[in-house]
Structure formats: C-alpha cells, structure tokens
C-alpha cells in the first residue's frame, strides 16, 4: 500500500522535479514505508509530524490537502461571509506553510487575517475571537525537536477544535484525493482583492491590555514591580516580544534576557529540544544567574503556550519546578488573593486534567471552589469555558495541566505563557514582599497538604510496529491487570475508551461523563495512581505516576516503588 502511494507521488504532475528527486534518492525502504504507510493524522491536535515529503510528513502538499478539507467544512457549515485567522511560529517552513494555508482559504472565497510576523499560539486564539472569525490556524510543533512542524485548527470560540468537529473536518480532508483539486490563490492577488489582510499591532495592543488586566494586586505590581529581578529566555521562539512587552508595561524594570536565545531561530542552536519542561534548556539562563542572582527564572517554548520556572531553594541553589508545582502555587496564590480582596466569585471553578496533581483538590476545598477534571489537552478546558459562557452558571478562574500549560481569564481559550508569565512574576513579587521566596511557599503547601510527587515516563514507539506495540500495551492493561500492584490494592480502574469507572472494592460501575479516549487510570488504596495514554502529538506512550508521602524522601521512595512496579507490567505486556 505504501509503495503505491510512493509511486503516485513520484509520478504526480503536482510535484516539481526537485521534490521528485528527493523522493527518488530515499535509499532506505523503511524510510519510504514510514513516509507513506499512512496519512499524517488529523485529530483534535490538528497535524504534527516530521518535515519532509510523503503522506506521513509535514509539507506543502499535506498542508494543502488539510486546508482544502477545512475550507470545504467551513463553507458547508457557515455558507458565505467566512473569515479565518492564521499565525505561525519560528520553526522551519512555518511561514511557508502559513502562506500555503492562506492561499488555499482565499482561493475558496474565505477571507484570511494573516499575522505579518511570527506570533504566539495564544494570540491566534485571541485574534479569532477579536476578529469574529469562524476558524483559526496556527503553524507550530510547540516544543517538539527542530525537524517537526504542525498545524493546529481553532473554532470560532478561539479554542482548539474538539473531537466532534475534528472528525467532521477529517471527513472533508479524506475526500481530497487529487492534488489538482487543491485550490490556491497567489498571495499578491489575494492582497490586491482584499481577501487577505495582514494583521499585527491592531491585535497586539488590545491583547497586551487584556493581559495586563489579569493582574490581581495591581497597586503592588505598579509600585514594587521594579524590585523583582527576572531572567527570561524565549528559547528562540515567539515569546520574546509579547512577554517582554507585557512585563515592561506592568513595571518590571529589572528584566534580563538570555541573549543567546533571544531571537527566533527554527534550528534551535542552543536547545536541541526547545521544551521548558527540560531543565537542560536553562543552562545559559543559569550561567547568567551567577552574576545577576535573580529572584526568578523562566522560559517559554517556541509558540509561547508553555512556560517553565526556576526558583531558589533553601540552600540558595536554583531548582526547576514541575508543571504541577507551578500549577498548585498559582492556584493557591490566585484563590488566596481573590479571597483577601473580596473578589472571589461564588460560582468560581478551577479546571485540571486527569493526569494533573490531585493536590490541587485539597487547595480548592479551602476556598470552597469547584474543581473539574477533564481529559488531557487544553482544548477541553477551552470547550468548558465556552460552556460556562453559554450557560452563565459558572465562572472560570484558572486552569492548568501538568505539561506546563496555564490559563487565567477567558479572552484566550488555550494555554497562554504570556498571561502565565505576568501571574508568576506577580506571585514571586508577593512572596518577596512577605520575606519568603516561591520555593518556601511551595514547602509550606507540602507541609499543609502532604508531599505529593508526580513524574512521567515516555516510551518512544516509532513507525507501524510502534503503533501496534502501543495498542498491545493498552489492551493488556485493559483486560489482564491484576487487582494488586506491589502488594497495594487497586481500588478503582477508569477506562476512558469504554467510559467505565470500576470500583474494585464495592464491585460497582459508573459511567465516565467525558469524551471517549484510549486512556487508562488506576487508583491505589494508598491514594497513589498511574495513568497510561498514547501521546496525541508524538509517537510515544506516556505513563503518569503520583504518590503522597510525609516528606520529600518518603515520597521519592514511594515513587520509585510505584514506577518500577508499573514498568514491570509494561514489560510483561510487550512480551
């Protein structure tokens, strides 16, 4: 099958001679198979894959096919007078892919608002809502390595499309079988016909103003912001301008940038994998910290929707915080501040994902605030905000996931590292004024609620064999798991694919009121748990672990035992 697709591309009049030569020069049959054994999958995360020629790669042709399908969906759904917004990040081919998408939409009679320069993902979400577009596209592979790129689709609410809409779009994409049916309009012609508009400051200014409005303790920030010493790295990405702009306008005068990582570069020369979840990307920032001795260090990923934070610990050494730790700190700071200022809404809601720390549940109880669990992916948080807006019964306060994504406010419907950076700086300033640092604030939370510890293990499974192995592991866990793990009883099994929550103690079942997803969660008698799920953006299966101890040492020991016990099961499943 893959050979047929390969030959079709080789003989297509749609490909130029240079592209055909690239395909002819692939000497490895396995490489040919990997490029053509399937179409690059369009899901609720859009497209994401390695840049190159082939049906299973990111290229102008897969972008064209996807956008043609999206165009047909939009026309079928909305009829006429349709507009869309497009943004792109610093990655290789991002601008070219953005213009290719714009050329197709315009050719289909859809007005396009294209950012003239690279912009963060959350600003695309904002632009869709601000310009009353029916859809949005952002070209980015987020924090993946440099050989990746991606294509994310947003609905008219500014959130990533969720399962139902994504499946509809996929149906239209699958109907595009002939390259000659992919429409394209010259960019110059589209501008002259005013069907293509270049946007920038007209969106940037109101967005930054909305970000600044998210400050809770406005007087404190205004008067004392200059006292906070900050090091920031954009990791060669899109955060450089908006993050610096927002913080400077708020009064954070002592903001220092890691110069080697300041400017956009899709080759990421100082960070092979530009992921703020990886402490190694902060090496240059930590070198700078030796002289500057900042109160806080943080970095954003290439499309500026994720943020990683480094703080000083009790021994005055710099320590990277996990996404969960930043999430619980922000939850506590936001809720306590809103309560102190008497502006905490009675119908307020905090949202997290099913793989995010349960510690936040203890915190929200203190403030009589509702906590909602959703599937992994910020698209579901955006969808829930839309629901609150429509029903008017609940007020979204804050949402986060363990993978370093945070959102406050409802004018953006995706994780937003620009907003998060201002809240993190405000929180750091608040604790500095109190005479403690963020790490001490974290320890105080652990002493109050227990020493929660979470970790993630990713198993890379590439190609067709990898996909099959992934399915084997999940089916084994679904049907062949024992009722104990390392001598500890498993009391609950949640199967999100079958929508069944099993109470293994009382032998009862409940229906899970969430979209179906191939995810399994096991909860232990000692309140530890683990989750197994395929990654939605990479050829990996991810395992999430959580334990509670009475000290750091105790939780570390419990974590090692749990992790080893689960990995032994995974080995059994693979055999």
C-alpha positions in Angstrom: 0.0 0.0 0.0 2.7 2.5 1.0 4.6 1.6 -2.3 1.5 2.6 -4.3 1.4 6.0 -2.6 5.1 6.5 -3.1 4.8 5.7 -6.8 1.8 8.0 -7.1 3.8 10.9 -5.6 6.7 10.2 -7.9 4.5 10.3 -11.0 2.4 13.2 -9.9 2.4 16.3 -12.0 1.8 18.3 -8.9 5.3 17.7 -7.5 8.2 19.6 -9.0 11.4 18.0 -10.3 13.3 18.8 -7.1 10.7 17.2 -4.9 10.6 14.1 -7.1 14.4 13.8 -7.0 14.3 14.0 -3.1 11.9 11.0 -3.2 13.9 9.0 -5.7 17.0 9.5 -3.6 15.5 7.8 -0.5 17.6 4.7 -0.3 16.1 3.1 2.8 12.9 1.1 2.2 12.0 1.5 5.9 12.2 5.3 5.4 9.9 5.1 2.4 7.4 3.0 4.4 7.4 5.4 7.3 6.8 8.3 5.0 3.9 6.7 3.1 2.4 3.9 5.2 -0.4 6.3 6.4 -1.6 9.8 6.1 -0.4 12.2 8.7 -3.2 12.0 11.2 -5.6 15.0 11.7 -7.0 14.9 15.2 -8.1 17.3 17.9 -4.5 18.5 17.9 -4.5 19.1 14.2 -1.4 17.8 12.4 2.0 17.3 13.8 4.9 15.5 12.2 8.4 15.4 10.8 9.1 17.9 8.0 9.6 16.2 4.6 7.9 14.7 1.6 5.3 12.0 2.0 1.8 11.4 3.2 3.0 10.9 6.8 5.1 14.1 6.8 4.6 17.9 7.1 4.9 19.5 3.7 3.1 21.9 1.4 1.0 19.1 0.0 -0.3 17.8 3.3 -0.9 21.4 4.3 -2.8 21.9 1.1 -4.9 18.8 1.5 -5.8 19.6 5.1 -6.7 23.2 4.3 -8.8 22.3 1.3 -10.7 19.9 3.6 -11.0 22.7 6.3 -12.2 25.1 3.6 -15.0 22.7 2.4 -16.0 22.2 6.0 -16.3 25.9 6.7 -18.3 26.6 3.5 -20.6 23.7 4.2 -21.1 24.8 7.8 -21.3 28.6 7.5 -22.1 29.3 3.9 -20.7 32.6 2.9 -19.0 35.6 4.6 -16.4 33.5 6.3 -13.1 34.7 7.7 -10.2 32.9 9.3 -7.0 33.9 11.2 -3.6 32.4 10.7 -0.5 32.7 12.9 2.9 30.9 12.7 6.0 30.5 14.9 9.7 30.4 14.3 10.0 26.9 13.0 11.5 25.7 9.7 8.8 26.2 7.0 6.3 27.8 9.4 5.9 31.0 7.3 5.7 29.0 4.0 3.1 26.6 5.5 1.1 29.6 6.8 1.1 31.3 3.4 0.1 28.0 1.7 -2.9 27.7 4.0 -3.8 31.3 3.4 -3.5 30.8 -0.4 -6.0 27.9 -0.2 -8.5 29.5 2.0 -8.5 32.7 -0.1 -9.0 30.6 -3.3 -12.1 29.1 -1.6 -13.5 32.6 -1.0 -12.6 32.7 2.7 -11.2 36.0 4.0 -7.9 35.5 5.8 -6.3 37.6 8.5 -2.7 36.6 8.5 -0.2 37.8 11.1 2.6 39.6 9.2 5.2 38.3 11.7 5.6 35.3 13.9 3.2 35.3 16.9 2.4 33.0 19.8 -0.4 30.5 19.7 -2.5 32.2 22.4 -2.5 35.4 20.4 -4.0 33.4 17.5 -6.8 32.3 19.9 -7.4 35.9 20.9 -7.4 37.1 17.2 -10.1 34.6 16.2 -12.4 35.9 18.9 -11.4 39.6 18.5 -11.9 39.5 14.7 -15.1 37.3 14.9 -13.5 34.6 12.7 -15.1 31.2 12.1 -11.7 29.4 12.3 -8.1 29.9 13.1 -4.9 28.1 12.1 -1.5 28.2 13.8 1.6 26.6 12.3 3.7 25.2 15.1 5.0 22.0 16.6 5.1 23.6 20.0 8.1 22.1 21.9 9.0 19.3 19.6 12.5 18.9 18.1 13.5 21.2 15.1 12.7 18.6 12.4 9.0 18.8 13.4 6.2 21.2 12.5 2.5 21.2 13.0 -0.9 22.7 12.1 -3.5 23.4 14.8 -7.1 24.3 14.0 -9.3 26.6 16.1 -13.0 27.1 16.2 -14.9 30.4 16.3 -14.8 30.4 20.1 -11.0 30.6 19.9 -10.4 27.1 21.3 -8.8 24.2 19.5 -11.4 22.1 17.8 -12.5 19.1 19.9 -13.4 15.6 18.8 -16.8 16.1 17.1 -15.7 19.0 14.9 -12.3 17.5 14.3 -13.9 14.3 13.0 -16.2 16.3 10.7 -13.2 18.2 9.3 -11.3 14.9 8.8 -14.2 13.6 6.7 -13.7 16.5 4.3 -9.9 16.1 4.3 -10.2 12.4 3.4 -12.4 13.3 0.4 -9.4 15.3 -1.1 -7.7 12.5 -3.1 -6.5 14.5 -6.1 -3.7 17.2 -5.7 -5.2 19.1 -8.7 -8.4 19.7 -6.6 -6.4 21.7 -4.0 -7.2 25.3 -4.8 -4.6 28.0 -4.5 -4.6 31.8 -5.0 -1.5 33.9 -5.4 -0.7 35.8 -2.2 -0.2 39.1 -4.1 -3.6 38.7 -5.9 -5.3 37.9 -2.6 -3.9 41.1 -1.0 -5.0 43.2 -4.0 -8.5 41.7 -3.8 -8.5 42.4 -0.1 -9.4 38.8 0.7 -6.0 38.6 2.5 -5.4 41.1 5.4 -2.1 41.4 7.2 -2.6 41.9 10.9 -0.3 42.8 13.8 -0.4 45.8 16.1 -4.2 46.1 15.7 -4.3 42.7 17.6 -1.2 43.1 19.7 -2.2 46.2 21.6 -5.7 45.1 22.8 -4.3 41.7 23.7 -1.5 43.1 25.8 -4.0 45.4 27.5 -6.2 42.4 28.4 -3.1 40.5 29.7 -2.3 43.5 32.0 -5.8 43.5 33.3 -5.3 40.0 34.7 -3.0 41.4 37.4 -4.7 40.8 40.8 -2.7 43.0 43.1 -2.4 46.0 40.8 -1.0 48.5 43.3 1.7 46.1 44.5 2.9 45.4 41.0 2.8 49.1 40.0 4.7 50.3 43.0 7.1 47.4 43.6 7.5 45.6 40.3 10.9 47.2 39.8 12.1 45.3 42.9 11.8 41.9 41.3 14.9 40.6 39.4 13.9 38.4 36.5 15.8 36.3 33.9 13.7 35.3 30.9 14.5 33.1 27.9 12.2 32.8 24.8 14.2 29.7 23.6 14.4 31.2 20.1 10.6 31.4 19.9 7.7 33.8 19.7 7.5 34.8 23.3 10.3 37.4 23.1 8.3 40.4 22.1 4.9 39.9 23.9 6.2 38.6 27.2 8.8 41.4 27.4 6.2 44.0 26.4 3.6 42.9 28.9 6.1 42.8 31.8 7.8 46.1 30.9 4.5 47.9 30.7 3.5 46.5 34.0 6.6 48.0 35.6 9.0 45.1 35.8 12.1 47.1 35.0 14.7 44.5 36.0 14.0 42.0 33.3 17.1 40.4 31.7 17.0 38.3 28.6 19.3 35.3 27.7 20.9 36.9 24.6 22.0 33.7 23.0 18.3 32.5 23.0 16.7 35.9 22.3 16.0 35.9 18.6 13.8 33.5 16.5 15.7 30.5 15.1 14.0 27.3 13.9 17.2 25.4 14.2 17.2 26.0 18.0 21.1 26.1 18.1 21.2 26.3 21.9 18.4 23.8 22.7 18.1 20.7 20.6 14.6 20.2 22.0 13.2 23.6 22.9 11.0 22.3 25.7 10.8 24.3 29.0 9.9 21.0 30.7 13.5 20.0 30.3 15.8 21.8 32.8 18.8 21.4 30.4 17.4 24.3 28.2 18.0 26.7 31.1 21.8 26.2 31.2 22.5 29.6 29.7 20.0 31.2 31.9 21.6 29.7 35.0 25.0 30.9 33.8 23.6 34.4 33.6 22.1 33.9 37.1 25.5 33.5 38.7 26.1 37.3 38.3 22.6 38.6 38.3 21.2 36.5 41.2 17.6 36.8 40.0 14.5 36.1 42.2 13.0 34.0 39.4 14.0 32.5 36.0 11.5 31.3 33.4 11.4 30.3 29.8 8.7 29.8 27.1 8.5 27.3 24.3 8.6 28.3 20.6 4.9 29.1 20.3 4.7 30.5 23.8 1.9 28.5 25.2 4.1 26.6 27.8 6.3 28.1 30.5 9.0 26.6 32.7 10.1 28.1 36.0 13.3 28.0 38.1 13.5 29.4 41.7 16.0 29.5 44.5 15.6 26.8 47.2 16.5 26.7 50.9 20.2 26.3 50.1 20.2 29.3 47.7 20.6 26.9 44.7 18.4 27.2 41.7 15.8 24.5 41.2 13.4 23.8 38.4 9.8 23.5 39.3 7.5 20.9 37.7 4.4 21.9 35.9 2.3 20.5 38.7 4.2 22.6 41.3 3.7 25.8 39.4 0.1 24.9 39.0 -0.6 24.4 42.7 1.4 27.6 43.6 -0.6 29.7 41.1 -3.9 28.1 42.3 -3.1 28.9 45.9 -1.9 32.4 45.1 -4.8 33.3 42.8 -7.5 32.0 45.2 -6.0 33.5 48.3 -5.5 36.9 46.7 -9.1 36.9 45.3 -10.4 36.0 48.7 -8.3 38.6 50.5 -9.5 41.3 48.1 -13.1 40.0 48.5 -13.5 39.4 44.7 -13.5 35.6 44.8 -16.6 34.6 42.7 -19.1 32.3 44.5 -19.5 30.2 41.4 -15.8 30.0 40.6 -14.2 27.0 39.0 -10.7 25.6 38.8 -10.0 23.1 36.0 -7.3 20.5 35.6 -6.7 17.4 33.6 -7.0 13.7 34.7 -3.2 13.4 34.8 -2.6 16.5 36.8 -1.8 16.5 40.5 -4.6 15.8 42.9 -3.0 18.2 45.4 -5.0 21.0 43.9 -8.2 19.3 45.1 -7.1 19.9 48.7 -6.3 23.5 48.0 -9.6 24.4 46.3 -11.6 22.9 49.2 -10.0 25.5 51.4 -11.7 28.2 49.3 -15.0 26.4 48.6 -14.3 26.5 44.9 -15.3 23.7 42.5 -12.7 21.6 40.8 -13.4 20.0 37.4 -11.3 17.1 35.9 -11.1 16.9 32.1 -9.2 14.7 29.5 -5.6 15.7 28.7 -5.5 18.6 26.3 -6.2 22.3 26.8 -8.8 22.1 24.1 -11.1 20.5 26.6 -10.5 23.4 29.1 -11.3 25.9 26.3 -14.5 23.9 25.5 -15.6 24.1 29.1 -15.0 27.8 29.3 -17.3 28.2 26.2 -19.9 26.1 28.1 -19.7 28.3 31.1 -20.1 31.4 28.9 -23.2 30.0 27.2 -24.9 28.8 30.4 -23.8 31.6 32.6 -23.8 29.4 35.7 -20.1 29.2 36.5 -17.1 31.4 36.4 -13.8 30.1 35.1 -10.9 31.3 37.4 -7.9 29.2 36.4 -6.9 26.0 34.6 -3.7 24.1 34.1 -2.2 20.8 33.1 1.0 19.1 34.3 2.7 19.7 30.9 3.5 23.4 31.8 0.3 24.9 30.4 -1.7 27.6 32.4 -4.6 29.9 31.7 -6.4 32.6 33.6 -9.2 34.8 32.2 -11.5 33.9 29.3 -10.3 36.1 26.4 -7.9 33.4 25.3 -9.1 29.8 25.0 -5.8 28.0 25.1 -2.9 27.8 27.4 -1.1 31.1 27.5 2.5 31.6 28.6 2.2 35.4 28.3 -0.6 35.6 30.8 1.2 33.0 33.0 4.4 34.9 33.0 2.7 38.0 34.4 1.0 35.9 37.1 4.2 34.1 38.0 6.0 37.4 38.4 3.2 38.8 40.5 3.3 35.8 42.7 7.1 36.0 43.1 6.9 39.6 43.9 4.1 39.0 46.5 6.2 36.4 48.3 9.3 38.5 48.1 7.4 41.3 49.8 6.4 38.8 52.5 10.0 37.9 53.1 9.9 34.5 51.5 10.6 33.0 48.1 8.4 30.8 45.9 10.2 27.6 47.0 9.4 28.4 50.6 5.8 29.0 49.7 5.8 25.6 48.0 7.2 23.8 51.0 4.5 25.4 53.2 1.9 23.9 50.9 3.5 20.5 51.1 3.6 20.7 54.9 -0.1 21.5 55.0 -1.4 19.1 52.4 1.2 16.3 52.1 4.2 15.8 50.0 2.7 15.0 46.6 5.1 13.8 44.0 4.4 13.2 40.3 6.5 12.0 37.4 6.1 11.0 33.8 7.8 8.2 31.8 7.6 8.4 28.0 8.3 5.3 25.8 9.1 6.1 22.2 7.4 3.8 19.7 8.0 4.8 16.1 6.5 3.6 12.9 3.9 1.0 12.2 5.4 -1.5 14.7 5.4 1.2 17.4 1.7 1.8 16.9 0.9 -1.9 17.1 3.0 -2.2 20.3 1.2 0.8 21.8 -2.1 -1.0 21.2 -0.8 -4.2 22.7 0.3 -2.5 25.9 -3.1 -0.7 26.4 -5.2 -3.8 25.7 -3.1 -5.9 28.1 -3.6 -3.3 30.9 -7.3 -3.0 30.0 -8.0 -6.7 30.2 -5.2 -8.5 32.0 -4.3 -6.3 35.1 -4.3 -7.9 38.5 -6.1 -6.4 41.4 -3.0 -5.6 43.3 0.3 -3.8 42.5 3.3 -4.4 44.7 1.1 -5.6 47.4 -1.1 -2.5 47.3 -4.8 -2.9 46.3 -6.0 -1.2 43.1 -9.4 0.2 44.2 -10.5 2.0 41.0 -10.0 1.4 37.3 -11.1 4.2 34.9 -11.3 3.2 31.3 -11.9 6.4 29.2 -12.2 4.5 26.0 -15.1 2.4 27.3 -16.3 5.3 29.5 -16.4 3.0 32.6 -15.2 3.7 36.1 -15.0 0.4 38.1 -15.0 0.4 41.9 -13.0 -2.8 42.5 -13.8 -2.8 46.2 -17.5 -2.5 46.1 -17.8 -4.1 42.7 -19.8 -1.2 41.1 -19.6 0.7 37.9 -20.2 4.3 36.9 -20.3 6.0 33.5 -17.5 8.5 32.9 -19.0 11.7 31.5 -16.2 12.7 29.3 -15.4 12.1 25.6 -14.0 8.7 24.8 -10.2 8.4 24.7 -7.8 5.5 24.8 -6.6 6.2 28.3 -6.5 4.1 31.5 -6.2 5.3 35.1 -5.6 3.1 38.1 -6.1 4.4 41.7 -4.5 2.6 44.6 -5.6 2.1 48.2 -2.8 4.5 49.4 -4.1 7.3 47.1 -1.3 6.8 44.6 -2.3 6.4 41.0 -0.9 5.9 37.5 -2.3 6.7 34.0 -1.3 5.2 30.6 -2.1 7.1 27.4 -0.8 7.4 23.9 0.7 10.9 23.2 -1.6 12.9 20.9 1.4 14.8 19.3 4.3 12.3 19.3 5.0 8.6 18.6 5.1 7.9 22.3 3.1 6.2 25.0 3.1 8.2 28.2 2.9 6.9 31.8 1.9 9.3 34.6 2.6 8.5 38.3 1.5 10.1 41.5 2.2 9.3 45.2 1.8 11.1 48.5 4.4 11.0 51.3 5.1 12.6 54.6 8.4 14.0 53.4 10.4 14.5 50.2 12.4 11.4 51.0 9.3 9.3 51.7 7.5 10.4 48.5 10.7 9.7 46.5 10.9 6.2 47.8 7.2 5.6 47.2 7.5 6.9 43.7 10.4 4.6 42.8 8.5 1.6 44.0 5.4 2.5 42.1 7.3 3.4 38.9 9.2 0.1 39.0 6.1 -2.0 39.6 4.3 -0.4 36.7 7.3 -0.6 34.3 7.5 -4.4 35.1 3.9 -4.7 34.0 4.6 -2.8 30.8 7.5 -5.2 30.1 5.1 -8.1 30.6 2.6 -6.5 28.2 5.2 -6.0 25.5 6.2 -9.7 25.7 
